[in-house]
């Protein structure tokens, strides 16, 4: 496994490197502090995953993300000090597979990295799912509600896939966290709630009164029953 770290803070690079040494010592790490150099490395080295900072000294991380998505679907995890939800949403909508705010725990970071790499290696096993007015193709992240196509971020697609697989049953917070991030880490429930809220804004007629994705208080989420 080969990881590319595009980050200009040496302490963060050292922290990420240490996380790999502890939990994935066989992985190969390539680092650069420049966005343009990172784009060059991607085309030559073909990494399995990219850890990307947004505040780079030459071009912004969003520009790196946008240019990468023109030629590659490699998993990208944004790791940044930016905490504004607008930045998080922008990163996910532009093609990032996950978003972490500095500082983050090394175990959480590694769990998310492994989840994204595992998904990349196993995605061909995912079959389309239909339930009620919904049709979802995990390979393309295509969600159809009746005749309307709904664009999902990578994380929203993971959540929707798990909830639809569990149709008729509750997808617990723990199982959803494991599916999305590889582990049920502290704070995962709060993160899930943010993504569920955004999912509801996309598929519910009235997100404040959801009739498709139903909350099972203290347990998780389920799809409503359709006739």
N, CA, C and O of each residue as an XYZ file, in Angstrom:
908
protein
N       0.840     -1.195      0.000
C       0.000      0.000      0.000
C       0.877      1.247      0.000
O       1.853      1.333      0.745
N       0.521      2.199     -0.834
C       1.309      3.423     -0.988
C       0.429      4.630     -0.676
O      -0.646      4.782     -1.254
N       0.883      5.486      0.237
C       0.129      6.680      0.628
C       0.936      7.926      0.279
O       2.149      7.975      0.487
N       0.247      8.927     -0.252
C       0.862     10.219     -0.544
C       0.322     11.249      0.442
O      -0.891     11.425      0.559
N       1.226     11.931      1.155
C       0.853     12.964      2.111
C       1.250     14.317      1.530
O       2.432     14.577      1.307
N       0.263     15.177      1.285
C       0.523     16.534      0.781
C       0.233     17.483      1.934
O      -0.920     17.828      2.189
N       1.271     17.898      2.620
C       1.143     18.613      3.893
C       2.406     19.429      4.138
O       3.518     18.923      3.981
N       2.232     20.712      4.531
C       3.403     21.570      4.732
C       3.787     21.736      6.196
O       4.736     22.460      6.495
N       3.085     21.092      7.109
C       3.422     21.166      8.533
C       4.223     19.919      8.916
O       3.668     18.820      8.938
N       5.519     20.069      9.220
C       6.350     18.905      9.530
C       5.827     18.085     10.716
O       5.978     16.863     10.738
N       5.222     18.743     11.686
C       4.707     18.014     12.846
C       3.548     17.100     12.452
O       3.433     15.985     12.962
N       2.696     17.568     11.552
C       1.587     16.736     11.092
C       2.123     15.558     10.279
O       1.658     14.430     10.438
N       3.091     15.817      9.417
C       3.698     14.743      8.627
C       4.300     13.690      9.549
O       4.147     12.489      9.323
N       4.993     14.161     10.601
C       5.600     13.231     11.556
C       4.532     12.420     12.288
O       4.707     11.224     12.521
N       3.419     13.075     12.652
C       2.338     12.392     13.357
C       1.693     11.321     12.480
O       1.432     10.208     12.936
N       1.439     11.669     11.215
C       0.845     10.699     10.292
C       1.815      9.540     10.051
O       1.408      8.379     10.019
N       3.081      9.861      9.885
C       4.095      8.811      9.683
C       4.154      7.864     10.867
O       4.279      6.652     10.695
N       4.064      8.419     12.068
C       4.090      7.594     13.276
C       2.867      6.684     13.333
O       2.967      5.525     13.737
N       1.710      7.213     12.927
C       0.492      6.399     12.905
C       0.675      5.199     11.988
O       0.262      4.090     12.328
N       1.286      5.408     10.838
C       1.543      4.300      9.922
C       2.561      3.324     10.506
O       2.398      2.111     10.379
N       3.603      3.841     11.142
C       4.610      2.964     11.741
C       4.004      2.045     12.786
O       4.395      0.883     12.903
N       3.044      2.568     13.548
C       2.418      1.786     14.608
C       1.390      0.789     14.072
O       1.317     -0.351     14.531
N       0.592      1.235     13.088
C      -0.534      0.409     12.675
C      -0.478     -0.167     11.280
O      -1.280     -1.037     10.942
N       0.455      0.300     10.456
C       0.546     -0.204      9.089
C       1.998     -0.064      8.607
O       2.268      0.647      7.639
N       2.924     -0.746      9.286
C       4.355     -0.532      9.023
C       4.805     -0.921      7.621
O       5.832     -0.435      7.148
N       4.050     -1.795      6.947
C       4.458     -2.210      5.603
C       4.090     -1.190      4.524
O       4.498     -1.331      3.372
N       3.324     -0.169      4.893
C       2.910      0.841      3.929
C       4.095      1.733      3.536
O       4.995      1.985      4.337
N       4.072      2.198      2.300
C       5.077      3.136      1.794
C       4.498      4.540      1.805
O       3.406      4.769      1.285
N       5.229      5.486      2.400
C       4.765      6.868      2.497
C       5.608      7.777      1.610
O       6.837      7.713      1.623
N       4.931      8.619      0.842
C       5.582      9.634      0.027
C       5.034     10.981      0.482
O       3.822     11.135      0.629
N       5.905     11.951      0.705
C       5.446     13.237      1.234
C       5.937     14.397      0.373
O       7.007     14.334     -0.233
N       5.143     15.440      0.334
C       5.535     16.700     -0.287
C       4.754     17.821      0.393
O       3.643     17.610      0.879
N       5.347     19.013      0.420
C       4.662     20.151      1.034
C       4.022     21.052     -0.014
O       3.448     22.087      0.324
N       4.117     20.662     -1.295
C       3.595     21.489     -2.384
C       2.473     20.772     -3.136
O       2.566     19.581     -3.434
N       1.416     21.519     -3.433
C       0.302     20.943     -4.158
C       0.662     20.534     -5.577
O       0.290     19.447     -6.019
N       1.383     21.391     -6.299
C       1.761     21.077     -7.674
C       2.643     19.837     -7.736
O       2.492     19.005     -8.631
N       3.562     19.716     -6.786
C       4.421     18.535     -6.739
C       3.583     17.296     -6.428
O       3.832     16.218     -6.966
N       2.594     17.458     -5.559
C       1.722     16.340     -5.241
C       1.006     15.823     -6.472
O       0.882     14.611     -6.652
N       0.528     16.726     -7.329
C      -0.145     16.317     -8.565
C       0.809     15.559     -9.480
O       0.413     14.583    -10.116
N       2.072     16.002     -9.552
C       3.062     15.298    -10.364
C       3.322     13.897     -9.814
O       3.426     12.929    -10.568
N       3.427     13.805     -8.473
C       3.704     12.510     -7.846
C       2.556     11.534     -8.096
O       2.786     10.350     -8.344
N       1.330     12.027     -8.032
C       0.162     11.154     -8.255
C       0.258     10.435     -9.597
O       0.023      9.230     -9.684
N       0.601     11.178    -10.628
C       0.619     10.602    -11.967
C       1.757      9.600    -12.135
O       1.646      8.670    -12.934
N       2.835      9.777    -11.402
C       3.992      8.885    -11.528
C       3.864      7.678    -10.601
O       4.125      6.547    -11.012
N       3.464      7.918     -9.350
C       3.495      6.880     -8.328
C       2.179      6.110     -8.177
O       2.168      5.003     -7.638
N       1.077      6.686     -8.647
C      -0.239      6.036     -8.540
C      -0.514      5.549     -7.115
O      -0.670      4.347     -6.904
N      -0.578      6.451     -6.136
C      -0.782      6.045     -4.735
C      -2.158      5.425     -4.514
O      -3.082      5.632     -5.300
N      -2.275      4.662     -3.430
C      -3.553      4.033     -3.075
C      -4.455      4.984     -2.311
O      -5.673      4.809     -2.294
N      -3.863      5.994     -1.677
C      -4.643      6.980     -0.930
C      -3.837      8.263     -0.801
O      -2.607      8.242     -0.832
N      -4.549      9.390     -0.655
C      -3.899     10.692     -0.500
C      -4.431     11.358      0.750
O      -5.643     11.425      0.956
N      -3.521     11.855      1.594
C      -3.887     12.678      2.744
C      -3.517     14.101      2.376
O      -2.343     14.413      2.173
N      -4.527     14.973      2.290
C      -4.347     16.296      1.690
C      -4.672     17.422      2.666
O      -5.747     17.449      3.265
N      -3.727     18.350      2.817
C      -3.962     19.578      3.580
C      -4.573     20.622      2.641
O      -4.303     20.609      1.441
N      -5.385     21.515      3.178
C      -5.975     22.570      2.353
C      -5.091     23.802      2.257
O      -5.083     24.482      1.231
N      -4.334     24.102      3.332
C      -3.518     25.315      3.365
C      -2.103     25.057      2.918
O      -1.206     24.932      3.752
N      -1.880     24.975      1.624
C      -0.549     24.700      1.073
C       0.099     25.999      0.603
O      -0.606     26.963      0.306
N       1.431     26.040      0.530
C       2.110     27.306      0.219
C       2.060     27.722     -1.244
O       2.304     28.889     -1.550
N       1.747     26.796     -2.167
C       1.732     27.197     -3.579
C       0.305     27.288     -4.122
O      -0.163     28.384     -4.429
N      -0.392     26.160     -4.247
C      -1.794     26.196     -4.667
C      -2.642     25.578     -3.556
O      -2.159     24.737     -2.798
N      -3.903     25.995     -3.460
C      -4.754     25.527     -2.385
C      -5.111     24.061     -2.522
O      -5.099     23.499     -3.617
N      -5.427     23.454     -1.393
C      -5.810     22.054     -1.385
C      -7.062     21.785     -2.202
O      -7.178     20.725     -2.817
N      -8.007     22.730     -2.220
C      -9.205     22.547     -3.031
C      -8.849     22.451     -4.516
O      -9.458     21.682     -5.259
N      -7.860     23.237     -4.939
C      -7.431     23.176     -6.336
C      -6.773     21.826     -6.636
O      -6.978     21.258     -7.709
N      -5.990     21.321     -5.696
C      -5.388     19.993     -5.856
C      -6.478     18.941     -5.989
O      -6.407     18.062     -6.847
N      -7.486     19.041     -5.133
C      -8.604     18.103     -5.162
C      -9.314     18.161     -6.517
O      -9.585     17.129     -7.131
N      -9.606     19.359     -6.968
C     -10.335     19.531     -8.228
C      -9.539     18.979     -9.404
O     -10.098     18.307    -10.271
N      -8.232     19.257     -9.440
C      -7.409     18.770    -10.546
C      -7.239     17.255    -10.485
O      -7.199     16.593    -11.522
N      -7.138     16.706     -9.279
C      -6.991     15.261     -9.139
C      -8.207     14.539     -9.702
O      -8.075     13.513    -10.369
N      -9.394     15.079     -9.430
C     -10.621     14.419     -9.875
C     -10.813     14.493    -11.398
O     -11.731     13.873    -11.934
N      -9.961     15.238    -12.086
C     -10.021     15.253    -13.544
C      -9.407     13.996    -14.141
O      -9.719     13.633    -15.275
N      -8.523     13.318    -13.377
C      -7.842     12.158    -13.948
C      -7.779     10.942    -13.027
O      -7.305      9.886    -13.445
N      -8.251     11.065    -11.767
C      -8.094      9.955    -10.834
C      -9.256      9.885     -9.845
O      -9.811     10.906     -9.439
N      -9.609      8.659     -9.470
C     -10.615      8.429     -8.431
C      -9.975      7.935     -7.144
O     -10.660      7.387     -6.279
N      -8.650      8.126     -7.010
C      -7.945      7.686     -5.803
C      -8.617      8.272     -4.556
O      -8.983      9.448     -4.559
N      -8.786      7.476     -3.486
C      -9.370      8.022     -2.255
C      -8.543      9.188     -1.707
O      -7.316      9.119     -1.642
N      -9.233     10.253     -1.316
C      -8.578     11.441     -0.766
C      -9.201     11.774      0.586
O     -10.415     11.939      0.704
N      -8.351     11.869      1.594
C      -8.784     12.310      2.913
C      -8.213     13.698      3.158
O      -6.995     13.879      3.176
N      -9.086     14.676      3.344
C      -8.632     16.029      3.669
C      -8.316     16.089      5.162
O      -9.136     15.704      5.996
N      -7.133     16.570      5.485
C      -6.694     16.745      6.863
C      -6.295     18.207      7.021
O      -5.280     18.636      6.473
N      -7.083     18.970      7.765
C      -6.883     20.413      7.780
C      -7.276     21.022      9.115
O      -7.989     20.406      9.907
N      -6.804     22.235      9.353
C      -7.181     22.967     10.564
C      -8.486     23.721     10.374
O      -9.029     24.251     11.344
N      -9.009     23.784      9.143
C     -10.264     24.492      8.875
C     -11.432     23.746      9.517
O     -11.577     22.536      9.340
N     -12.258     24.472     10.259
C     -13.382     23.835     10.957
C     -14.738     24.320     10.453
O     -15.778     23.864     10.927
N     -14.727     25.236      9.499
C     -15.977     25.780      8.969
C     -16.717     24.687      8.198
O     -16.137     24.020      7.341
N     -18.006     24.508      8.512
C     -18.788     23.469      7.833
C     -18.852     23.713      6.330
O     -18.976     22.769      5.550
N     -18.767     24.979      5.923
C     -18.780     25.289      4.487
C     -17.590     24.627      3.798
O     -17.729     24.089      2.700
N     -16.416     24.665      4.441
C     -15.228     24.036      3.867
C     -15.384     22.525      3.821
O     -14.988     21.885      2.847
N     -15.962     21.953      4.877
C     -16.159     20.507      4.918
C     -17.087     20.074      3.786
O     -16.792     19.128      3.057
N     -18.195     20.767      3.651
C     -19.160     20.436      2.607
C     -18.532     20.605      1.230
O     -18.714     19.762      0.352
N     -17.794     21.693      1.040
C     -17.147     21.951     -0.244
C     -16.184     20.820     -0.594
O     -16.174     20.339     -1.727
N     -15.378     20.396      0.370
C     -14.430     19.322      0.121
C     -15.125     18.020     -0.270
O     -14.706     17.350     -1.214
N     -16.180     17.664      0.453
C     -16.901     16.429      0.162
C     -17.621     16.496     -1.175
O     -17.635     15.523     -1.929
N     -18.224     17.652     -1.469
C     -18.946     17.800     -2.727
C     -17.994     17.803     -3.927
O     -18.376     17.387     -5.021
N     -16.777     18.263     -3.728
C     -15.818     18.301     -4.819
C     -15.080     16.981     -5.014
O     -14.252     16.866     -5.917
N     -15.368     15.986     -4.180
C     -14.808     14.667     -4.452
C     -13.934     14.064     -3.380
O     -13.417     12.963     -3.572
N     -13.743     14.745     -2.241
C     -12.988     14.114     -1.155
C     -13.791     12.950     -0.583
O     -15.022     12.981     -0.565
N     -13.091     11.939     -0.121
C     -13.757     10.763      0.438
C     -13.943     10.869      1.943
O     -14.751     10.141      2.519
N     -13.216     11.754      2.576
C     -13.366     11.946      4.015
C     -12.727     13.272      4.383
O     -11.991     13.861      3.592
N     -13.019     13.741      5.606
C     -12.573     15.062      6.049
C     -12.273     14.980      7.534
O     -13.141     14.627      8.332
N     -11.043     15.306      7.904
C     -10.637     15.290      9.302
C     -10.045     16.643      9.688
O      -9.305     17.255      8.918
N     -10.383     17.094     10.889
C      -9.891     18.376     11.379
C      -8.721     18.143     12.329
O      -8.795     17.305     13.228
N      -7.637     18.897     12.118
C      -6.473     18.823     13.002
C      -6.787     19.492     14.346
O      -7.553     20.456     14.380
N      -6.218     19.008     15.440
C      -5.506     17.729     15.507
C      -6.502     16.579     15.623
O      -7.574     16.739     16.207
N      -6.155     15.443     15.076
C      -7.025     14.273     15.202
C      -6.202     13.119     15.753
O      -4.976     13.107     15.639
N      -6.877     12.160     16.345
C      -6.189     11.012     16.922
C      -5.562     10.146     15.844
O      -6.130      9.969     14.766
N      -4.386      9.608     16.141
C      -3.684      8.781     15.163
C      -4.462      7.509     14.846
O      -4.475      7.066     13.697
N      -5.108      6.918     15.842
C      -5.864      5.691     15.615
C      -7.078      5.962     14.729
O      -7.411      5.165     13.852
N      -7.733      7.099     14.973
C      -8.882      7.460     14.140
C      -8.436      7.682     12.704
O      -9.073      7.188     11.774
N      -7.354      8.417     12.516
C      -6.848      8.679     11.175
C      -6.532      7.375     10.456
O      -6.921      7.187      9.303
N      -5.837      6.486     11.126
C      -5.453      5.222     10.498
C      -6.680      4.374     10.171
O      -6.732      3.729      9.123
N      -7.664      4.375     11.065
C      -8.892      3.613     10.812
C      -9.594      4.129      9.562
O     -10.083      3.345      8.749
N      -9.642      5.444      9.415
C     -10.313      6.021      8.247
C      -9.531      5.721      6.973
O     -10.120      5.430      5.931
N      -8.208      5.790      7.057
C      -7.384      5.477      5.893
C      -7.618      4.032      5.460
O      -7.806      3.763      4.273
N      -7.606      3.106      6.411
C      -7.805      1.693      6.084
C      -9.188      1.456      5.496
O      -9.350      0.639      4.590
N     -10.185      2.171      6.011
C     -11.544      2.015      5.488
C     -11.622      2.454      4.031
O     -12.260      1.790      3.215
N     -10.976      3.571      3.702
C     -11.030      4.064      2.334
C     -10.265      3.141      1.385
O     -10.717      2.899      0.265
N      -9.117      2.626      1.816
C      -8.346      1.708      0.973
C      -9.101      0.402      0.795
O      -9.145     -0.154     -0.302
N      -9.693     -0.086      1.877
C     -10.471     -1.336      1.796
C     -11.636     -1.181      0.832
O     -11.929     -2.082      0.046
N     -12.290     -0.041      0.899
C     -13.412      0.218     -0.007
C     -12.935      0.226     -1.456
O     -13.597     -0.331     -2.333
N     -11.789      0.854     -1.709
C     -11.256      0.911     -3.066
C     -10.982     -0.490     -3.598
O     -11.228     -0.766     -4.773
N     -10.478     -1.373     -2.748
C     -10.123     -2.724     -3.182
C     -11.327     -3.640     -3.329
O     -11.279     -4.612     -4.084
N     -12.418     -3.336     -2.608
C     -13.562     -4.254     -2.580
C     -14.800     -3.733     -3.295
O     -15.841     -4.390     -3.282
N     -14.703     -2.557     -3.923
C     -15.917     -1.924     -4.423
C     -16.623     -2.732     -5.500
O     -17.819     -2.533     -5.713
N     -15.931     -3.638     -6.192
C     -16.574     -4.407     -7.258
C     -17.580     -5.419     -6.740
O     -18.329     -5.998     -7.527
N     -17.613     -5.646     -5.419
C     -18.564     -6.583     -4.842
C     -19.912     -5.936     -4.551
O     -20.852     -6.633     -4.167
N     -20.029     -4.646     -4.720
C     -21.259     -3.937     -4.381
C     -22.247     -4.007     -5.538
O     -21.918     -3.660     -6.673
N     -23.449     -4.454     -5.242
C     -24.494     -4.567     -6.253
C     -25.533     -3.470     -6.029
O     -25.725     -3.032     -4.895
N     -26.204     -3.019     -7.090
C     -27.273     -2.009     -6.935
C     -28.386     -2.515     -6.022
O     -28.654     -3.714     -5.947
N     -29.031     -1.569     -5.328
C     -30.085     -1.905     -4.370
C     -31.309     -1.061     -4.690
O     -31.188      0.130     -4.974
N     -32.477     -1.670     -4.645
C     -33.738     -0.953     -4.810
C     -34.585     -1.147     -3.567
O     -34.655     -2.243     -3.011
N     -35.229     -0.069     -3.137
C     -36.129     -0.149     -1.980
C     -37.129      0.991     -2.074
O     -36.752      2.163     -2.062
N     -38.406      0.641     -2.167
C     -39.415      1.682     -2.303
C     -39.122      2.568     -3.497
O     -38.891      2.053     -4.590
N     -39.123      3.886     -3.328
C     -38.856      4.801     -4.454
C     -37.362      5.004     -4.714
O     -36.986      5.799     -5.575
N     -36.509      4.290     -3.973
C     -35.070      4.517     -4.040
C     -34.351      3.430     -4.845
O     -34.682      2.248     -4.759
N     -33.369      3.860     -5.620
C     -32.459      2.950     -6.316
C     -31.059      3.496     -6.101
O     -30.802      4.677     -6.336
N     -30.144      2.623     -5.647
C     -28.787      3.088     -5.351
C     -27.772      2.137     -5.951
O     -27.857      0.921     -5.776
N     -26.794      2.714     -6.674
C     -25.683      1.955     -7.238
C     -24.407      2.363     -6.517
O     -23.905      3.463     -6.747
N     -23.859      1.497     -5.638
C     -22.666      1.863     -4.854
C     -21.441      2.150     -5.710
O     -20.579      2.930     -5.303
N     -21.344      1.535     -6.891
C     -20.156      1.722     -7.720
C     -20.084      3.125     -8.292
O     -19.001      3.695     -8.424
N     -21.237      3.679     -8.631
C     -21.277      5.012     -9.243
C     -21.742      6.095     -8.277
O     -21.723      7.280     -8.609
N     -22.165      5.680     -7.066
C     -22.762      6.578     -6.073
C     -24.047      7.215     -6.603
O     -24.447      8.287     -6.148
N     -24.677      6.565     -7.546
C     -25.901      7.099     -8.134
C     -27.098      6.724     -7.269
O     -27.388      5.543     -7.076
N     -27.780      7.721     -6.759
C     -29.017      7.505     -6.022
C     -30.162      8.105     -6.814
O     -30.134      9.279     -7.183
N     -31.169      7.283     -7.069
C     -32.366      7.743     -7.763
C     -33.541      7.685     -6.798
O     -33.747      6.684     -6.112
N     -34.299      8.757     -6.753
C     -35.555      8.776     -6.015
C     -36.653      9.026     -7.030
O     -36.786     10.123     -7.575
N     -37.449      7.972     -7.276
C     -38.388      8.015     -8.390
C     -37.591      8.299     -9.669
O     -36.730      7.496    -10.030
N     -37.843      9.386    -10.348
C     -37.130      9.671    -11.599
C     -36.029     10.715    -11.419
O     -35.421     11.144    -12.399
N     -35.771     11.122    -10.195
C     -34.796     12.180     -9.947
C     -33.469     11.607     -9.448
O     -33.451     10.765     -8.551
N     -32.359     12.068    -10.035
C     -31.034     11.644     -9.596
C     -30.528     12.602     -8.528
O     -30.649     13.820     -8.658
N     -29.961     12.036     -7.473
C     -29.463     12.810     -6.338
C     -27.965     12.570     -6.208
O     -27.520     11.426     -6.112
N     -27.193     13.644     -6.204
C     -25.740     13.537     -6.107
C     -25.329     13.366     -4.655
O     -25.736     14.145     -3.793
N     -24.517     12.342     -4.382
C     -24.063     12.062     -3.025
C     -22.552     12.220     -2.923
O     -21.820     11.957     -3.877
N     -22.101     12.651     -1.760
C     -20.671     12.609     -1.465
C     -20.292     11.167     -1.158
O     -21.163     10.308     -1.022
N     -18.988     10.900     -1.049
C     -18.521      9.543     -0.760
C     -19.075      9.042      0.572
O     -19.530      7.902      0.664
N     -19.039      9.885      1.602
C     -19.513      9.456      2.915
C     -21.017      9.251      2.895
O     -21.513      8.281      3.467
N     -21.747     10.143      2.251
C     -23.198      9.968      2.135
C     -23.525      8.665      1.421
O     -24.480      7.977      1.779
N     -22.728      8.327      0.407
C     -22.952      7.077     -0.327
C     -22.745      5.865      0.567
O     -23.509      4.903      0.497
N     -21.709      5.907      1.414
C     -21.469      4.800      2.352
C     -22.657      4.638      3.301
O     -23.135      3.527      3.535
N     -23.120      5.751      3.838
C     -24.237      5.703      4.785
C     -25.494      5.170      4.096
O     -26.190      4.313      4.640
N     -25.779      5.679      2.899
C     -26.974      5.248      2.182
C     -26.894      3.774      1.839
O     -27.891      3.059      1.935
N     -25.730      3.315      1.445
C     -25.549      1.908      1.114
C     -25.861      1.017      2.313
O     -26.570      0.019      2.179
N     -25.336      1.375      3.477
C     -25.551      0.571      4.679
C     -27.012      0.599      5.110
O     -27.574     -0.430      5.485
N     -27.621      1.773      5.056
C     -29.026      1.868      5.461
C     -29.916      1.064      4.518
O     -30.866      0.417      4.957
N     -29.607      1.104      3.212
C     -30.430      0.356      2.265
C     -30.198     -1.143      2.364
O     -31.133     -1.927      2.201
N     -28.966     -1.548      2.628
C     -28.702     -2.971      2.856
C     -29.504     -3.469      4.054
O     -29.972     -4.608      4.076
N     -29.652     -2.596      5.050
C     -30.379     -2.941      6.277
C     -31.866     -2.621      6.181
O     -32.543     -2.594      7.208
N     -32.395     -2.379      4.995
C     -33.798     -1.989      4.864
C     -34.702     -2.982      5.586
O     -34.599     -4.196      5.405
N     -35.586     -2.431      6.405
C     -36.432     -3.262      7.255
C     -35.857     -3.486      8.634
O     -36.539     -3.988      9.527
N     -34.581     -3.107      8.809
C     -33.915     -3.230     10.107
C     -33.204     -1.918     10.408
O     -33.058     -1.058      9.540
N     -32.765     -1.783     11.656
C     -32.046     -0.570     12.058
C     -30.561     -0.720     11.753
O     -29.945     -1.729     12.096
N     -30.000      0.285     11.111
C     -28.545      0.361     10.952
C     -28.018      1.121     12.168
O     -28.227      2.328     12.289
N     -27.340      0.417     13.060
C     -26.913      1.035     14.316
C     -25.806      2.056     14.090
O     -25.091      2.015     13.088
N     -25.681      2.978     15.053
C     -24.602      3.961     14.987
C     -23.252      3.264     14.817
O     -22.421      3.693     14.016
N     -23.043      2.195     15.570
C     -21.764      1.500     15.545
C     -21.479      0.890     14.182
O     -20.372      1.021     13.660
N     -22.478      0.220     13.599
C     -22.279     -0.414     12.296
C     -22.073      0.630     11.200
O     -21.265      0.432     10.293
N     -22.805      1.741     11.285
C     -22.625      2.804     10.307
C     -21.216      3.398     10.400
O     -20.573      3.646      9.381
N     -20.746      3.624     11.623
C     -19.399      4.179     11.813
C     -18.340      3.230     11.266
O     -17.386      3.668     10.622
N     -18.501      1.936     11.519
C     -17.549      0.952     11.011
C     -17.556      0.913      9.488
O     -16.508      0.788      8.854
N     -18.756      1.022      8.907
C     -18.879      1.006      7.451
C     -18.222      2.226      6.825
O     -17.538      2.118      5.807
N     -18.430      3.382      7.432
C     -17.948      4.634      6.850
C     -16.477      4.886      7.159
O     -15.709      5.265      6.275
N     -16.084      4.675      8.421
C     -14.734      5.051      8.841
C     -13.862      3.878      9.290
O     -12.695      4.071      9.632
N     -14.411      2.680      9.291
C     -13.615      1.525      9.666
C     -13.586      1.245     11.148
O     -13.073      0.208     11.570
N     -14.135      2.164     11.964
C     -14.112      1.976     13.413
C     -15.156      2.893     14.038
O     -15.476      3.954     13.501
N     -15.680      2.462     15.185
C     -16.642      3.271     15.934
C     -15.853      4.132     16.922
O     -15.755      3.802     18.104
N     -15.297      5.230     16.429
C     -14.424      6.070     17.230
C     -15.245      7.064     18.059
O     -16.391      7.341     17.706
N     -14.696      7.606     19.145
C     -15.411      8.623     19.930
C     -15.760      9.832     19.059
O     -14.895     10.378     18.375
N     -17.013     10.241     19.087
C     -17.443     11.366     18.271
C     -18.059     10.963     16.947
O     -18.527     11.821     16.198
N     -18.066      9.653     16.639
C     -18.598      9.213     15.359
C     -20.092      9.479     15.234
O     -20.577      9.770     14.141
N     -20.827      9.382     16.337
C     -22.268      9.610     16.288
C     -22.567     11.053     15.872
O     -23.465     11.296     15.066
N     -21.814     12.002     16.423
C     -22.013     13.404     16.050
C     -21.717     13.623     14.569
O     -22.426     14.367     13.892
N     -20.663     12.970     14.069
C     -20.335     13.090     12.648
C     -21.437     12.487     11.783
O     -21.803     13.050     10.752
N     -21.964     11.339     12.208
C     -23.048     10.708     11.461
C     -24.267     11.625     11.380
O     -24.911     11.722     10.335
N     -24.575     12.291     12.479
C     -25.742     13.169     12.493
C     -25.607     14.296     11.472
O     -26.587     14.680     10.833
N     -24.396     14.822     11.318
C     -24.177     15.891     10.333
C     -24.453     15.372      8.926
O     -25.123     16.035      8.134
N     -23.933     14.184      8.619
C     -24.102     13.629      7.284
C     -25.540     13.190      7.032
O     -26.044     13.329      5.917
N     -26.204     12.662      8.057
C     -27.611     12.292      7.918
C     -28.456     13.541      7.647
O     -29.375     13.512      6.829
N     -28.135     14.633      8.340
C     -28.873     15.879      8.112
C     -28.732     16.321      6.664
O     -29.709     16.746      6.049
N     -27.532     16.224      6.117
C     -27.323     16.621      4.722
C     -28.009     15.654      3.766
O     -28.526     16.074      2.731
N     -28.019     14.380      4.093
C     -28.744     13.417      3.263
C     -30.231     13.754      3.223
O     -30.864     13.733      2.167
N     -30.766     14.063      4.389
C     -32.195     14.404      4.449
C     -32.507     15.664      3.641
O     -33.562     15.760      3.015
N     -31.594     16.615      3.657
C     -31.814     17.836      2.876
C     -31.885     17.529      1.383
O     -32.498     18.271      0.616
N     -31.255     16.433      0.980
C     -31.240     16.068     -0.435
C     -32.424     15.200     -0.853
O     -32.886     15.284     -1.991
N     -32.916     14.361      0.069
C     -33.925     13.391     -0.361
C     -35.301     13.561      0.285
O     -36.288     13.019     -0.214
N     -35.377     14.308      1.389
C     -36.669     14.479      2.067
C     -37.386     15.725      1.553
O     -36.741     16.737      1.279
N     -38.709     15.664      1.420
C     -39.473     16.848      1.058
C     -39.406     17.897      2.164
O     -39.324     19.094      1.890
N     -39.442     17.441      3.416
C     -39.300     18.320      4.573
C     -38.277     17.691      5.515
O     -38.632     16.823      6.313
N     -37.000     18.118      5.437
C     -35.951     17.499      6.255
C     -36.231     17.545      7.758
O     -35.739     16.704      8.509
N     -37.028     18.535      8.198
C     -37.331     18.632      9.628
C     -38.363     17.596     10.063
O     -38.529     17.333     11.255
N     -39.056     17.011      9.085
C     -40.042     15.964      9.361
C     -39.747     14.781      8.432
O     -40.510     14.512      7.503
N     -38.648     14.085      8.684
C     -38.209     13.036      7.744
C     -39.195     11.880      7.648
O     -39.736     11.406      8.647
N     -39.410     11.444      6.406
C     -40.307     10.322      6.166
C     -39.627      9.184      5.412
O     -40.262      8.184      5.077
N     -38.329      9.344      5.149
C     -37.578      8.288      4.460
C     -36.516      7.707      5.381
O     -36.508      6.505      5.646
N     -35.610      8.567      5.874
C     -34.590      8.112      6.834
C     -35.088      8.437      8.234
O     -35.185      9.602      8.619
N     -35.399      7.402      8.983
C     -36.022      7.556     10.292
C     -34.996      7.354     11.404
O     -34.224      6.395     11.373
N     -34.988      8.247     12.376
C     -34.104      8.115     13.537
C     -34.698      7.150     14.547
O     -35.861      7.278     14.929
N     -33.900      6.189     14.976
C     -34.255      5.310     16.072
C     -33.436      5.773     17.275
O     -32.269      5.408     17.421
N     -34.055      6.572     18.125
C     -33.345      7.277     19.185
C     -32.453      6.353     20.004
O     -32.896      5.324     20.514
N     -31.180      6.747     20.117
C     -30.220      5.994     20.899
C     -29.707      4.741     20.224
O     -28.878      4.033     20.796
N     -30.186      4.442     19.000
C     -29.794      3.191     18.339
C     -29.127      3.454     16.987
O     -28.001      3.019     16.744
N     -29.846      4.181     16.103
C     -29.314      4.412     14.769
C     -30.374      4.929     13.834
O     -31.197      5.760     14.218
N     -30.363      4.439     12.592
C     -31.293      4.922     11.582
C     -31.852      3.749     10.783
O     -31.223      2.699     10.656
N     -33.056      3.962     10.247
C     -33.647      2.940      9.376
C     -34.427      3.628      8.272
O     -34.764      4.807      8.380
N     -34.713      2.890      7.213
C     -35.577      3.399      6.166
C     -37.027      3.169      6.544
O     -37.367      2.160      7.163
N     -37.873      4.106      6.171
C     -39.306      3.939      6.418
C     -39.821      2.745      5.617
O     -39.220      2.352      4.618
N     -40.916      2.185      6.055
C     -41.548      1.087      5.327
C     -42.395      1.654      4.199
O     -43.187      2.576      4.395
N     -42.212      1.084      3.015
C     -42.963      1.522      1.856
C     -43.914      0.419      1.426
O     -43.587     -0.764      1.514
N     -45.086      0.812      0.963
C     -46.074     -0.185      0.475
C     -45.641     -0.756     -0.860
O     -46.336     -1.601     -1.424
